[in-house]
């Protein structure tokens, strides 16, 4: 992820976590394959980044 990039919850392509299907939080947003993706916690975020 580009550290100069600031993602906001509105940048996520889906308002739910791809793993848990629960609403995402703004603290766990990442840029994944050029898209903003959120998760519900750091564990899910790490799983998404590794995928």
NUKEKE-586021 format. One record per atom (N, C-alpha, C): residue in three letters; x, y, z. Coordinates in steps of 0.05 Angstrom, whole numbers, padded with zeros to 5 digits, always signed. Each point is the difference from the previous one (the first is absolute). Layout:
BEGIN
AlaXYZ ...
***
This chain:
BEGIN
Unk+00017-00024+00000 Unk-00017+00024+00000 Unk+00017+00025+00000 Unk-00007+00019-00015 Unk+00014+00025-00001 Unk-00006+00016+00026 Unk+00020+00006+00015 Unk-00004+00013+00026 Unk-00010+00029-00004 Unk+00003+00011-00024 Unk-00010+00027-00005 Unk-00030+00000-00006 Unk-00011-00024-00004 Unk-00029-00002-00007 Unk-00016-00002+00026 Unk-00019+00018+00003 Unk-00017+00000+00023 Unk-00028-00011-00008 Unk-00007-00023+00010 Unk-00026-00012-00007 Unk-00021+00008+00021 Unk-00023+00004-00010 Unk-00023+00006+00018 Unk-00021-00022-00004 Unk-00017-00004+00019 Unk-00019-00022-00001 Unk-00017+00002-00026 Unk-00005+00023-00010 Unk-00015+00004-00025 Unk+00015-00010-00025 Unk+00026-00004+00003 Unk+00017-00010-00023 Unk-00003-00030-00004 Unk-00011-00014+00020 Unk-00002-00029-00002 Unk-00020-00008-00022 Unk+00007-00021-00014 Unk-00018-00009-00021 Unk-00024-00015+00010 Unk+00001-00008+00026 Unk-00022-00015+00012 Unk-00002+00009+00030 Unk-00023+00005+00010 Unk-00002+00008+00028 Unk+00002-00023+00020 Unk+00004-00024-00010 Unk+00003-00023+00018 Unk+00026-00014-00004 Unk+00010-00013+00021 Unk+00025-00015-00001 Unk-00004-00025-00017 Unk+00019-00005-00019 Unk-00003-00023-00017 Unk+00001-00027+00015 Unk+00012+00000+00023 Unk+00002-00025+00015 Unk-00023-00004+00019 Unk-00007+00020+00016 Unk-00020-00003+00021 Unk-00028+00009-00010 Unk-00001+00016-00021 Unk-00025+00011-00010 Unk-00013+00020+00019 Unk+00016+00010+00019 Unk-00009+00020+00019 Unk+00009+00028-00009 Unk-00012+00021+00009 Unk+00008+00027-00008 Unk+00029+00006+00006 Unk+00014+00013-00019 Unk+00028+00006+00003 Unk+00004+00024+00019 Unk+00025+00003+00009 Unk+00008+00023+00016 Unk+00021+00016-00016 Unk+00002+00025+00006 Unk+00019+00017-00014 Unk+00029-00005+00007 Unk+00005-00013+00023 Unk+00027-00004+00009 Unk+00014-00023-00015 Unk-00015-00016-00015 Unk+00012-00023-00013 Unk-00002+00001-00030 Unk-00002+00023-00012 Unk-00001+00003-00029 Unk+00028-00004-00012 Unk+00000-00014-00023 Unk+00025-00005-00014 Unk-00006+00005-00030 Unk+00021+00004-00015 Unk-00002+00001-00029 Unk+00009-00028-00010 Unk-00019-00014-00012 Unk+00005-00028-00008 Unk-00006-00002-00030 Unk+00020-00005-00016 Unk-00002-00002-00029 Unk-00013+00025-00011 Unk+00007+00023+00011 Unk-00010+00026-00010 Unk-00028+00008+00010 Unk-00011-00015+00019 Unk-00027+00006+00010 Unk+00001+00003+00030 Unk-00016+00018+00011 Unk-00002+00003+00029 Unk-00016-00023+00011 Unk+00011-00015+00019 Unk-00013-00022+00012 Unk+00002+00003+00030 Unk-00023-00005+00014 Unk+00000+00003+00029 Unk-00005-00027+00013 Unk+00004-00001+00026 Unk-00005-00024+00015 Unk-00010+00008+00028 Unk-00007-00020+00016 Unk-00010+00006+00026 Unk+00022+00002+00021 Unk+00023-00011-00006 Unk+00022+00000+00020 Unk+00027-00005-00014 Unk+00022+00005+00014 Unk+00026-00004-00012 Unk+00005-00029-00010 Unk-00011-00020+00013 Unk+00004-00027-00009 Unk-00012-00005-00027 Unk-00024+00010-00005 Unk-00013-00003-00026 Unk+00016+00016-00021 Unk+00009+00024+00008 Unk+00016+00017-00018 Unk+00025-00015-00009 Unk+00014-00013+00019 Unk+00024-00014-00007 Unk-00006-00024-00019 Unk-00022-00013+00004 Unk-00008-00022-00017 Unk-00005+00010-00028 Unk-00014+00022-00003 Unk-00006+00012-00026 Unk+00026+00008-00014 Unk+00019+00012+00014 Unk+00025+00008-00011 Unk+00016-00024-00010 Unk-00002-00022+00014 Unk+00016-00024-00007 Unk-00013-00015-00024 Unk-00026+00005-00005 Unk-00014-00014-00022 Unk+00010+00008-00027 
***
